[in-house]
Amino acid sequence: MRVFLDTNVLVAAFATRGLCADVTRVVLAEHVLITGEVVLTELREVLSRRIKLPVATIGDILALLRDQEVVPKPRKPSDVPVRDPDDRWILASATTGRADVLVTGDRDLLDVADKAPLPILDPRGFWDLLSKR
């Protein structure tokens, strides 16, 4: 399965232990992890300014993610109306990357799941989906 992980899932995966870390490990081991330049830019900022990880650690995380599939910034944002306009770029990246699912904890994206061109699940919903396979 081609799985696009949003910034908030990746931040939680690399900053804490728990469900997002487990989801990320399973995706890396058993699926195709997709992310986008838009996500990597935001991830670098959050890990540096909010989480205050060392520069070398951030570099290692970004290198790991760049070894996976990275979608260039799309030419235009998604047409799906999302409350946060920045999230339209995330949705466009997941669509451009032909993801089978977008995994996010972002309420703005989860609220438009019924209008999106691909399934949008929170980490628990994705974990439950994997458990049923």
N, CA, C and O atoms as CSV, one atom per row, in Angstrom:
chain,resi,resn,atom,element,x,y,z
A,1,MET,N,N,0.842,-1.170,0.000
A,1,MET,CA,C,0.000,0.000,0.000
A,1,MET,C,C,0.893,1.241,0.000
A,1,MET,O,O,1.934,1.266,0.656
A,2,ARG,N,N,0.485,2.244,-0.725
A,2,ARG,CA,C,1.208,3.514,-0.791
A,2,ARG,C,C,0.602,4.455,0.260
A,2,ARG,O,O,-0.555,4.859,0.150
A,3,VAL,N,N,1.395,4.794,1.273
A,3,VAL,CA,C,0.893,5.523,2.432
A,3,VAL,C,C,1.583,6.883,2.543
A,3,VAL,O,O,2.804,6.965,2.673
A,4,PHE,N,N,0.783,7.945,2.489
A,4,PHE,CA,C,1.300,9.304,2.650
A,4,PHE,C,C,1.122,9.694,4.112
A,4,PHE,O,O,0.001,9.730,4.619
A,5,LEU,N,N,2.235,9.988,4.788
A,5,LEU,CA,C,2.182,10.404,6.185
A,5,LEU,C,C,2.311,11.923,6.265
A,5,LEU,O,O,3.239,12.511,5.709
A,6,ASP,N,N,1.373,12.541,6.960
A,6,ASP,CA,C,1.354,13.985,7.131
A,6,ASP,C,C,2.378,14.400,8.186
A,6,ASP,O,O,2.879,13.572,8.947
A,7,THR,N,N,2.674,15.677,8.217
A,7,THR,CA,C,3.684,16.221,9.114
A,7,THR,C,C,3.429,15.858,10.570
A,7,THR,O,O,4.353,15.445,11.271
A,8,ASN,N,N,2.196,16.004,11.033
A,8,ASN,CA,C,1.919,15.774,12.454
A,8,ASN,C,C,2.170,14.326,12.856
A,8,ASN,O,O,2.572,14.063,13.989
A,9,VAL,N,N,1.944,13.395,11.956
A,9,VAL,CA,C,2.212,11.982,12.239
A,9,VAL,C,C,3.715,11.764,12.332
A,9,VAL,O,O,4.191,11.064,13.226
A,10,LEU,N,N,4.462,12.363,11.408
A,10,LEU,CA,C,5.919,12.213,11.422
A,10,LEU,C,C,6.548,12.880,12.643
A,10,LEU,O,O,7.478,12.334,13.237
A,11,VAL,N,N,6.053,14.046,13.016
A,11,VAL,CA,C,6.572,14.716,14.219
A,11,VAL,C,C,6.371,13.816,15.429
A,11,VAL,O,O,7.301,13.591,16.204
A,12,ALA,N,N,5.171,13.309,15.589
A,12,ALA,CA,C,4.883,12.434,16.726
A,12,ALA,C,C,5.718,11.154,16.663
A,12,ALA,O,O,6.153,10.644,17.696
A,13,ALA,N,N,5.939,10.639,15.464
A,13,ALA,CA,C,6.704,9.401,15.307
A,13,ALA,C,C,8.155,9.578,15.750
A,13,ALA,O,O,8.731,8.687,16.374
A,14,PHE,N,N,8.739,10.723,15.429
A,14,PHE,CA,C,10.148,10.922,15.733
A,14,PHE,C,C,10.395,11.630,17.060
A,14,PHE,O,O,11.523,11.626,17.553
A,15,ALA,N,N,9.371,12.232,17.646
A,15,ALA,CA,C,9.551,12.964,18.897
A,15,ALA,C,C,9.067,12.191,20.120
A,15,ALA,O,O,9.450,12.509,21.246
A,16,THR,N,N,8.228,11.177,19.905
A,16,THR,CA,C,7.667,10.435,21.037
A,16,THR,C,C,7.567,8.955,20.684
A,16,THR,O,O,7.771,8.552,19.539
A,17,ARG,N,N,7.253,8.178,21.680
A,17,ARG,CA,C,6.907,6.778,21.432
A,17,ARG,C,C,5.390,6.705,21.391
A,17,ARG,O,O,4.701,7.547,21.966
A,18,GLY,N,N,4.878,5.696,20.708
A,18,GLY,CA,C,3.429,5.551,20.687
A,18,GLY,C,C,2.926,5.132,19.330
A,18,GLY,O,O,3.669,4.601,18.504
A,19,LEU,N,N,1.653,5.380,19.115
A,19,LEU,CA,C,0.969,4.910,17.915
A,19,LEU,C,C,1.605,5.441,16.629
A,19,LEU,O,O,1.806,4.673,15.688
A,20,CYS,N,N,1.924,6.722,16.568
A,20,CYS,CA,C,2.492,7.280,15.332
A,20,CYS,C,C,3.857,6.671,15.030
A,20,CYS,O,O,4.188,6.445,13.866
A,21,ALA,N,N,4.645,6.406,16.052
A,21,ALA,CA,C,5.932,5.731,15.848
A,21,ALA,C,C,5.699,4.319,15.330
A,21,ALA,O,O,6.405,3.864,14.430
A,22,ASP,N,N,4.721,3.627,15.889
A,22,ASP,CA,C,4.399,2.270,15.432
A,22,ASP,C,C,3.904,2.278,13.989
A,22,ASP,O,O,4.312,1.443,13.181
A,23,VAL,N,N,3.032,3.217,13.675
A,23,VAL,CA,C,2.513,3.335,12.303
A,23,VAL,C,C,3.667,3.585,11.334
A,23,VAL,O,O,3.742,2.949,10.283
A,24,THR,N,N,4.545,4.484,11.672
A,24,THR,CA,C,5.667,4.811,10.790
A,24,THR,C,C,6.575,3.609,10.583
A,24,THR,O,O,7.004,3.340,9.461
A,25,ARG,N,N,6.870,2.881,11.658
A,25,ARG,CA,C,7.716,1.678,11.538
A,25,ARG,C,C,7.079,0.639,10.619
A,25,ARG,O,O,7.758,0.061,9.770
A,26,VAL,N,N,5.779,0.401,10.785
A,26,VAL,CA,C,5.092,-0.590,9.945
A,26,VAL,C,C,5.067,-0.140,8.490
A,26,VAL,O,O,5.280,-0.948,7.585
A,27,VAL,N,N,4.812,1.131,8.262
A,27,VAL,CA,C,4.792,1.637,6.886
A,27,VAL,C,C,6.177,1.475,6.253
A,27,VAL,O,O,6.288,1.029,5.111
A,28,LEU,N,N,7.216,1.829,6.980
A,28,LEU,CA,C,8.574,1.680,6.453
A,28,LEU,C,C,8.915,0.223,6.152
A,28,LEU,O,O,9.587,-0.067,5.163
A,29,ALA,N,N,8.459,-0.678,6.990
A,29,ALA,CA,C,8.817,-2.089,6.846
A,29,ALA,C,C,7.975,-2.831,5.813
A,29,ALA,O,O,8.473,-3.727,5.132
A,30,GLU,N,N,6.690,-2.458,5.694
A,30,GLU,CA,C,5.773,-3.293,4.914
A,30,GLU,C,C,5.044,-2.591,3.774
A,30,GLU,O,O,4.333,-3.239,3.007
A,31,HIS,N,N,5.209,-1.288,3.653
A,31,HIS,CA,C,4.470,-0.529,2.649
A,31,HIS,C,C,5.407,0.465,1.972
A,31,HIS,O,O,6.608,0.479,2.240
A,32,VAL,N,N,4.857,1.283,1.105
A,32,VAL,CA,C,5.626,2.359,0.477
A,32,VAL,C,C,5.276,3.654,1.201
A,32,VAL,O,O,4.138,4.120,1.151
A,33,LEU,N,N,6.271,4.229,1.877
A,33,LEU,CA,C,6.059,5.496,2.569
A,33,LEU,C,C,6.253,6.619,1.552
A,33,LEU,O,O,7.271,6.701,0.865
A,34,ILE,N,N,5.250,7.468,1.485
A,34,ILE,CA,C,5.300,8.630,0.594
A,34,ILE,C,C,5.191,9.876,1.458
A,34,ILE,O,O,4.398,9.931,2.398
A,35,THR,N,N,5.980,10.850,1.134
A,35,THR,CA,C,5.846,12.154,1.760
A,35,THR,C,C,6.090,13.190,0.677
A,35,THR,O,O,6.351,12.834,-0.472
A,36,GLY,N,N,6.010,14.439,1.020
A,36,GLY,CA,C,6.164,15.480,0.021
A,36,GLY,C,C,7.126,16.559,0.471
A,36,GLY,O,O,7.409,16.707,1.660
A,37,GLU,N,N,7.621,17.307,-0.490
A,37,GLU,CA,C,8.501,18.438,-0.167
A,37,GLU,C,C,7.808,19.399,0.788
A,37,GLU,O,O,8.443,19.968,1.676
A,38,VAL,N,N,6.502,19.577,0.601
A,38,VAL,CA,C,5.734,20.464,1.482
A,38,VAL,C,C,5.820,19.957,2.927
A,38,VAL,O,O,6.004,20.746,3.854
A,39,VAL,N,N,5.687,18.659,3.111
A,39,VAL,CA,C,5.750,18.053,4.441
A,39,VAL,C,C,7.159,18.165,5.009
A,39,VAL,O,O,7.328,18.529,6.173
A,40,LEU,N,N,8.171,17.858,4.205
A,40,LEU,CA,C,9.553,17.888,4.702
A,40,LEU,C,C,9.973,19.286,5.138
A,40,LEU,O,O,10.709,19.440,6.112
A,41,THR,N,N,9.510,20.298,4.425
A,41,THR,CA,C,9.810,21.682,4.812
A,41,THR,C,C,9.182,21.999,6.166
A,41,THR,O,O,9.830,22.566,7.046
A,42,GLU,N,N,7.924,21.631,6.319
A,42,GLU,CA,C,7.223,21.878,7.578
A,42,GLU,C,C,7.827,21.040,8.706
A,42,GLU,O,O,7.972,21.523,9.828
A,43,LEU,N,N,8.175,19.796,8.414
A,43,LEU,CA,C,8.755,18.903,9.417
A,43,LEU,C,C,10.063,19.473,9.959
A,43,LEU,O,O,10.280,19.494,11.170
A,44,ARG,N,N,10.923,19.929,9.072
A,44,ARG,CA,C,12.206,20.511,9.509
A,44,ARG,C,C,11.967,21.668,10.474
A,44,ARG,O,O,12.624,21.778,11.509
A,45,GLU,N,N,11.024,22.519,10.120
A,45,GLU,CA,C,10.718,23.680,10.954
A,45,GLU,C,C,10.200,23.266,12.332
A,45,GLU,O,O,10.658,23.781,13.352
A,46,VAL,N,N,9.254,22.344,12.359
A,46,VAL,CA,C,8.654,21.912,13.628
A,46,VAL,C,C,9.686,21.204,14.507
A,46,VAL,O,O,9.762,21.473,15.706
A,47,LEU,N,N,10.472,20.311,13.929
A,47,LEU,CA,C,11.471,19.576,14.724
A,47,LEU,C,C,12.538,20.514,15.276
A,47,LEU,O,O,13.082,20.282,16.356
A,48,SER,N,N,12.829,21.567,14.532
A,48,SER,CA,C,13.842,22.520,14.973
A,48,SER,C,C,13.291,23.517,15.994
A,48,SER,O,O,13.849,23.671,17.081
A,49,ARG,N,N,12.213,24.182,15.647
A,49,ARG,CA,C,11.717,25.279,16.497
A,49,ARG,C,C,10.870,24.823,17.673
A,49,ARG,O,O,11.015,25.339,18.781
A,50,ARG,N,N,9.992,23.863,17.442
A,50,ARG,CA,C,9.085,23.447,18.528
A,50,ARG,C,C,9.659,22.320,19.371
A,50,ARG,O,O,9.617,22.369,20.601
A,51,ILE,N,N,10.199,21.298,18.700
A,51,ILE,CA,C,10.699,20.130,19.426
A,51,ILE,C,C,12.142,20.349,19.867
A,51,ILE,O,O,12.602,19.741,20.833
A,52,LYS,N,N,12.850,21.219,19.156
A,52,LYS,CA,C,14.232,21.580,19.465
A,52,LYS,C,C,15.192,20.391,19.414
A,52,LYS,O,O,16.060,20.231,20.272
A,53,LEU,N,N,15.011,19.561,18.382
A,53,LEU,CA,C,15.946,18.457,18.177
A,53,LEU,C,C,17.267,19.004,17.642
A,53,LEU,O,O,17.288,20.048,16.990
A,54,PRO,N,N,18.361,18.311,17.913
A,54,PRO,CA,C,19.652,18.746,17.366
A,54,PRO,C,C,19.636,18.717,15.833
A,54,PRO,O,O,18.949,17.896,15.226
A,55,VAL,N,N,20.389,19.607,15.230
A,55,VAL,CA,C,20.453,19.724,13.772
A,55,VAL,C,C,20.842,18.389,13.140
A,55,VAL,O,O,20.281,18.004,12.114
A,56,ALA,N,N,21.793,17.684,13.741
A,56,ALA,CA,C,22.229,16.397,13.180
A,56,ALA,C,C,21.098,15.371,13.198
A,56,ALA,O,O,20.948,14.599,12.251
A,57,THR,N,N,20.319,15.357,14.246
A,57,THR,CA,C,19.190,14.425,14.343
A,57,THR,C,C,18.142,14.745,13.282
A,57,THR,O,O,17.608,13.847,12.631
A,58,ILE,N,N,17.857,16.020,13.117
A,58,ILE,CA,C,16.904,16.431,12.084
A,58,ILE,C,C,17.426,16.014,10.709
A,58,ILE,O,O,16.662,15.531,9.874
A,59,GLY,N,N,18.706,16.199,10.477
A,59,GLY,CA,C,19.310,15.783,9.214
A,59,GLY,C,C,19.156,14.294,8.977
A,59,GLY,O,O,18.868,13.866,7.859
A,60,ASP,N,N,19.347,13.498,10.030
A,60,ASP,CA,C,19.186,12.037,9.910
A,60,ASP,C,C,17.743,11.661,9.576
A,60,ASP,O,O,17.498,10.787,8.745
A,61,ILE,N,N,16.799,12.322,10.226
A,61,ILE,CA,C,15.375,12.045,9.976
A,61,ILE,C,C,15.016,12.402,8.531
A,61,ILE,O,O,14.365,11.623,7.834
A,62,LEU,N,N,15.443,13.571,8.097
A,62,LEU,CA,C,15.133,13.996,6.726
A,62,LEU,C,C,15.811,13.086,5.704
A,62,LEU,O,O,15.230,12.793,4.659
A,63,ALA,N,N,17.031,12.638,5.992
A,63,ALA,CA,C,17.719,11.714,5.080
A,63,ALA,C,C,16.951,10.398,4.975
A,63,ALA,O,O,16.792,9.857,3.881
A,64,LEU,N,N,16.477,9.883,6.102
A,64,LEU,CA,C,15.682,8.655,6.098
A,64,LEU,C,C,14.436,8.830,5.233
A,64,LEU,O,O,14.103,7.957,4.431
A,65,LEU,N,N,13.756,9.950,5.400
A,65,LEU,CA,C,12.536,10.194,4.633
A,65,LEU,C,C,12.829,10.447,3.154
A,65,LEU,O,O,12.034,10.068,2.294
A,66,ARG,N,N,13.940,11.071,2.858
A,66,ARG,CA,C,14.305,11.307,1.460
A,66,ARG,C,C,14.704,10.012,0.747
A,66,ARG,O,O,14.712,9.956,-0.483
A,67,ASP,N,N,15.034,8.978,1.515
A,67,ASP,CA,C,15.308,7.665,0.916
A,67,ASP,C,C,14.016,6.964,0.499
A,67,ASP,O,O,14.050,5.941,-0.185
A,68,GLN,N,N,12.886,7.518,0.916
A,68,GLN,CA,C,11.583,6.990,0.529
A,68,GLN,C,C,11.103,7.787,-0.677
A,68,GLN,O,O,11.888,8.495,-1.307
A,69,GLU,N,N,9.842,7.676,-0.993
A,69,GLU,CA,C,9.307,8.426,-2.134
A,69,GLU,C,C,8.890,9.826,-1.682
A,69,GLU,O,O,8.075,9.975,-0.772
A,70,VAL,N,N,9.452,10.843,-2.320
A,70,VAL,CA,C,9.154,12.234,-1.981
A,70,VAL,C,C,8.509,12.901,-3.199
A,70,VAL,O,O,9.076,12.909,-4.292
A,71,VAL,N,N,7.326,13.455,-2.990
A,71,VAL,CA,C,6.581,14.122,-4.047
A,71,VAL,C,C,7.009,15.593,-4.097
A,71,VAL,O,O,6.955,16.283,-3.080
A,72,PRO,N,N,7.433,16.077,-5.265
A,72,PRO,CA,C,7.738,17.512,-5.385
A,72,PRO,C,C,6.477,18.335,-5.095
A,72,PRO,O,O,5.358,17.832,-5.195
A,73,LYS,N,N,6.674,19.591,-4.740
A,73,LYS,CA,C,5.512,20.447,-4.491
A,73,LYS,C,C,4.664,20.494,-5.761
A,73,LYS,O,O,5.170,20.827,-6.833
A,74,PRO,N,N,3.380,20.162,-5.643
A,74,PRO,CA,C,2.496,20.193,-6.821
A,74,PRO,C,C,2.401,21.596,-7.405
A,74,PRO,O,O,2.702,22.587,-6.739
A,75,ARG,N,N,1.977,21.656,-8.657
A,75,ARG,CA,C,1.835,22.962,-9.322
A,75,ARG,C,C,0.734,23.808,-8.712
A,75,ARG,O,O,0.806,25.037,-8.720
A,76,LYS,N,N,-0.295,23.138,-8.176
A,76,LYS,CA,C,-1.392,23.889,-7.560
A,76,LYS,C,C,-1.948,23.072,-6.397
A,76,LYS,O,O,-1.804,21.850,-6.359
A,77,PRO,N,N,-2.582,23.758,-5.454
A,77,PRO,CA,C,-3.171,23.039,-4.323
A,77,PRO,C,C,-4.417,22.268,-4.749
A,77,PRO,O,O,-4.958,22.487,-5.833
A,78,SER,N,N,-4.849,21.385,-3.903
A,78,SER,CA,C,-6.067,20.615,-4.162
A,78,SER,C,C,-7.270,21.552,-4.264
A,78,SER,O,O,-7.298,22.622,-3.656
A,79,ASP,N,N,-8.252,21.130,-5.040
A,79,ASP,CA,C,-9.488,21.898,-5.156
A,79,ASP,C,C,-10.457,21.630,-4.007
A,79,ASP,O,O,-11.456,22.333,-3.854
A,80,VAL,N,N,-10.160,20.618,-3.205
A,80,VAL,CA,C,-11.037,20.290,-2.074
A,80,VAL,C,C,-10.975,21.444,-1.065
A,80,VAL,O,O,-9.887,21.846,-0.651
A,81,PRO,N,N,-12.121,21.968,-0.675
A,81,PRO,CA,C,-12.114,23.088,0.271
A,81,PRO,C,C,-11.747,22.618,1.686
A,81,PRO,O,O,-12.510,21.903,2.336
A,82,VAL,N,N,-10.581,23.031,2.137
A,82,VAL,CA,C,-10.093,22.696,3.476
A,82,VAL,C,C,-9.971,24.008,4.249
A,82,VAL,O,O,-9.558,25.024,3.690
A,83,ARG,N,N,-10.330,23.988,5.535
A,83,ARG,CA,C,-10.290,25.215,6.344
A,83,ARG,C,C,-8.915,25.880,6.315
A,83,ARG,O,O,-8.810,27.094,6.142
A,84,ASP,N,N,-7.865,25.080,6.484
A,84,ASP,CA,C,-6.503,25.619,6.457
A,84,ASP,C,C,-5.977,25.503,5.026
A,84,ASP,O,O,-5.762,24.393,4.540
A,85,PRO,N,N,-5.767,26.625,4.348
A,85,PRO,CA,C,-5.316,26.574,2.948
A,85,PRO,C,C,-4.006,25.795,2.764
A,85,PRO,O,O,-3.793,25.204,1.705
A,86,ASP,N,N,-3.135,25.783,3.762
A,86,ASP,CA,C,-1.880,25.025,3.662
A,86,ASP,C,C,-2.148,23.527,3.512
A,86,ASP,O,O,-1.372,22.815,2.876
A,87,ASP,N,N,-3.235,23.060,4.091
A,87,ASP,CA,C,-3.566,21.632,4.003
A,87,ASP,C,C,-3.971,21.220,2.590
A,87,ASP,O,O,-3.908,20.040,2.246
A,88,ARG,N,N,-4.380,22.173,1.782
A,88,ARG,CA,C,-4.696,21.853,0.380
A,88,ARG,C,C,-3.443,21.378,-0.350
A,88,ARG,O,O,-3.535,20.568,-1.273
A,89,TRP,N,N,-2.263,21.878,0.059
A,89,TRP,CA,C,-0.998,21.431,-0.539
A,89,TRP,C,C,-0.663,20.001,-0.110
A,89,TRP,O,O,-0.114,19.222,-0.890
A,90,ILE,N,N,-0.999,19.668,1.135
A,90,ILE,CA,C,-0.770,18.301,1.625
A,90,ILE,C,C,-1.637,17.335,0.828
A,90,ILE,O,O,-1.162,16.302,0.355
A,91,LEU,N,N,-2.897,17.678,0.687
A,91,LEU,CA,C,-3.827,16.825,-0.058
A,91,LEU,C,C,-3.397,16.698,-1.525
A,91,LEU,O,O,-3.468,15.613,-2.102
A,92,ALA,N,N,-2.955,17.801,-2.122
A,92,ALA,CA,C,-2.473,17.748,-3.510
A,92,ALA,C,C,-1.226,16.874,-3.615
A,92,ALA,O,O,-1.067,16.145,-4.594
A,93,SER,N,N,-0.351,16.936,-2.634
A,93,SER,CA,C,0.864,16.111,-2.645
A,93,SER,C,C,0.516,14.632,-2.561
A,93,SER,O,O,1.075,13.818,-3.297
A,94,ALA,N,N,-0.401,14.281,-1.672
A,94,ALA,CA,C,-0.807,12.877,-1.527
A,94,ALA,C,C,-1.460,12.370,-2.814
A,94,ALA,O,O,-1.223,11.236,-3.230
A,95,THR,N,N,-2.270,13.199,-3.430
A,95,THR,CA,C,-2.932,12.823,-4.684
A,95,THR,C,C,-1.918,12.684,-5.822
A,95,THR,O,O,-1.958,11.714,-6.579
A,96,THR,N,N,-1.026,13.640,-5.937
A,96,THR,CA,C,0.006,13.605,-6.975
A,96,THR,C,C,0.897,12.371,-6.813
A,96,THR,O,O,1.327,11.770,-7.798
A,97,GLY,N,N,1.168,12.004,-5.557
A,97,GLY,CA,C,2.000,10.833,-5.279
A,97,GLY,C,C,1.271,9.511,-5.415
A,97,GLY,O,O,1.836,8.456,-5.127
A,98,ARG,N,N,0.015,9.558,-5.852
A,98,ARG,CA,C,-0.796,8.353,-6.041
A,98,ARG,C,C,-0.871,7.508,-4.767
A,98,ARG,O,O,-0.809,6.280,-4.816
A,99,ALA,N,N,-1.002,8.181,-3.641
A,99,ALA,CA,C,-1.125,7.474,-2.369
A,99,ALA,C,C,-2.456,6.736,-2.309
A,99,ALA,O,O,-3.464,7.198,-2.844
A,100,ASP,N,N,-2.440,5.591,-1.655
A,100,ASP,CA,C,-3.678,4.844,-1.421
A,100,ASP,C,C,-4.422,5.387,-0.215
A,100,ASP,O,O,-5.635,5.220,-0.091
A,101,VAL,N,N,-3.674,6.048,0.685
A,101,VAL,CA,C,-4.274,6.602,1.889
A,101,VAL,C,C,-3.391,7.733,2.404
A,101,VAL,O,O,-2.167,7.690,2.283
A,102,LEU,N,N,-4.037,8.744,2.981
A,102,LEU,CA,C,-3.348,9.843,3.663
A,102,LEU,C,C,-3.606,9.658,5.151
A,102,LEU,O,O,-4.756,9.609,5.588
A,103,VAL,N,N,-2.533,9.557,5.926
A,103,VAL,CA,C,-2.664,9.379,7.374
A,103,VAL,C,C,-2.276,10.696,8.040
A,103,VAL,O,O,-1.170,11.202,7.851
A,104,THR,N,N,-3.211,11.241,8.822
A,104,THR,CA,C,-3.013,12.543,9.454
A,104,THR,C,C,-3.785,12.624,10.763
A,104,THR,O,O,-4.783,11.932,10.962
A,105,GLY,N,N,-3.310,13.463,11.625
A,105,GLY,CA,C,-4.058,13.790,12.830
A,105,GLY,C,C,-4.707,15.153,12.710
A,105,GLY,O,O,-5.308,15.638,13.669
A,106,ASP,N,N,-4.597,15.773,11.564
A,106,ASP,CA,C,-5.087,17.119,11.325
A,106,ASP,C,C,-6.601,17.099,11.129
A,106,ASP,O,O,-7.105,16.538,10.155
A,107,ARG,N,N,-7.310,17.709,12.055
A,107,ARG,CA,C,-8.772,17.727,12.035
A,107,ARG,C,C,-9.304,18.360,10.750
A,107,ARG,O,O,-10.322,17.911,10.222
A,108,ASP,N,N,-8.631,19.398,10.238
A,108,ASP,CA,C,-9.107,20.052,9.016
A,108,ASP,C,C,-9.126,19.077,7.845
A,108,ASP,O,O,-10.064,19.093,7.048
A,109,LEU,N,N,-8.106,18.228,7.726
A,109,LEU,CA,C,-8.081,17.232,6.651
A,109,LEU,C,C,-9.067,16.097,6.930
A,109,LEU,O,O,-9.759,15.637,6.021
A,110,LEU,N,N,-9.130,15.654,8.159
A,110,LEU,CA,C,-10.055,14.563,8.501
A,110,LEU,C,C,-11.506,14.964,8.252
A,110,LEU,O,O,-12.336,14.131,7.887
A,111,ASP,N,N,-11.804,16.243,8.452
A,111,ASP,CA,C,-13.181,16.721,8.256
A,111,ASP,C,C,-13.613,16.748,6.789
A,111,ASP,O,O,-14.810,16.795,6.507
A,112,VAL,N,N,-12.662,16.720,5.847
A,112,VAL,CA,C,-13.032,16.727,4.426
A,112,VAL,C,C,-12.799,15.356,3.777
A,112,VAL,O,O,-12.767,15.242,2.551
A,113,ALA,N,N,-12.640,14.338,4.591
A,113,ALA,CA,C,-12.342,12.994,4.057
A,113,ALA,C,C,-13.395,12.530,3.064
A,113,ALA,O,O,-13.068,11.851,2.091
A,114,ASP,N,N,-14.648,12.884,3.293
A,114,ASP,CA,C,-15.710,12.436,2.387
A,114,ASP,C,C,-15.674,13.152,1.030
A,114,ASP,O,O,-16.331,12.714,0.085
A,115,LYS,N,N,-14.918,14.239,0.928
A,115,LYS,CA,C,-14.814,14.982,-0.329
A,115,LYS,C,C,-13.477,14.734,-1.039
A,115,LYS,O,O,-13.288,15.167,-2.176
A,116,ALA,N,N,-12.573,14.055,-0.385
A,116,ALA,CA,C,-11.213,13.879,-0.903
A,116,ALA,C,C,-11.138,12.769,-1.946
A,116,ALA,O,O,-11.959,11.852,-1.949
A,117,PRO,N,N,-10.150,12.861,-2.830
A,117,PRO,CA,C,-9.994,11.851,-3.879
A,117,PRO,C,C,-9.299,10.568,-3.401
A,117,PRO,O,O,-9.051,9.664,-4.199
A,118,LEU,N,N,-8.986,10.489,-2.108
A,118,LEU,CA,C,-8.379,9.288,-1.535
A,118,LEU,C,C,-8.814,9.199,-0.083
A,118,LEU,O,O,-9.220,10.203,0.501
A,119,PRO,N,N,-8.736,8.007,0.514
A,119,PRO,CA,C,-9.102,7.883,1.926
A,119,PRO,C,C,-8.163,8.708,2.813
A,119,PRO,O,O,-6.950,8.728,2.601
A,120,ILE,N,N,-8.736,9.378,3.796
A,120,ILE,CA,C,-7.966,10.117,4.800
A,120,ILE,C,C,-8.328,9.501,6.142
A,120,ILE,O,O,-9.494,9.484,6.536
A,121,LEU,N,N,-7.320,8.997,6.838
A,121,LEU,CA,C,-7.533,8.329,8.123
A,121,LEU,C,C,-6.626,8.924,9.187
A,121,LEU,O,O,-5.523,9.388,8.897
A,122,ASP,N,N,-7.107,8.904,10.424
A,122,ASP,CA,C,-6.213,9.261,11.518
A,122,ASP,C,C,-5.335,8.042,11.821
A,122,ASP,O,O,-5.626,6.947,11.340
A,123,PRO,N,N,-4.273,8.210,12.605
A,123,PRO,CA,C,-3.382,7.080,12.861
A,123,PRO,C,C,-4.097,5.845,13.434
A,123,PRO,O,O,-3.768,4.718,13.065
A,124,ARG,N,N,-5.059,6.047,14.321
A,124,ARG,CA,C,-5.794,4.904,14.895
A,124,ARG,C,C,-6.611,4.197,13.818
A,124,ARG,O,O,-6.624,2.968,13.754
A,125,GLY,N,N,-7.289,4.964,12.978
A,125,GLY,CA,C,-8.071,4.370,11.894
A,125,GLY,C,C,-7.196,3.585,10.935
A,125,GLY,O,O,-7.587,2.518,10.462
A,126,PHE,N,N,-6.009,4.113,10.644
A,126,PHE,CA,C,-5.079,3.401,9.762
A,126,PHE,C,C,-4.582,2.122,10.427
A,126,PHE,O,O,-4.507,1.073,9.786
A,127,TRP,N,N,-4.241,2.208,11.712
A,127,TRP,CA,C,-3.783,1.032,12.456
A,127,TRP,C,C,-4.864,-0.049,12.459
A,127,TRP,O,O,-4.571,-1.228,12.261
A,128,ASP,N,N,-6.100,0.356,12.683
A,128,ASP,CA,C,-7.211,-0.589,12.677
A,128,ASP,C,C,-7.380,-1.224,11.296
A,128,ASP,O,O,-7.655,-2.419,11.192
A,129,LEU,N,N,-7.216,-0.427,10.239
A,129,LEU,CA,C,-7.289,-0.942,8.885
A,129,LEU,C,C,-6.223,-2.023,8.661
A,129,LEU,O,O,-6.511,-3.081,8.100
A,130,LEU,N,N,-5.011,-1.751,9.096
A,130,LEU,CA,C,-3.925,-2.723,8.953
A,130,LEU,C,C,-4.203,-4.000,9.750
A,130,LEU,O,O,-3.855,-5.100,9.321
A,131,SER,N,N,-4.819,-3.841,10.891
A,131,SER,CA,C,-5.105,-4.998,11.754
A,131,SER,C,C,-6.124,-5.930,11.145
A,131,SER,O,O,-6.152,-7.117,11.472
A,132,LYS,N,N,-6.965,-5.412,10.260
A,132,LYS,CA,C,-8.011,-6.226,9.633
A,132,LYS,C,C,-7.488,-7.015,8.439
A,132,LYS,O,O,-8.182,-7.894,7.928
A,133,ARG,N,N,-6.296,-6.718,7.998
A,133,ARG,CA,C,-5.743,-7.374,6.806
A,133,ARG,C,C,-5.216,-8.736,7.139
A,133,ARG,O,O,-4.713,-9.435,6.260
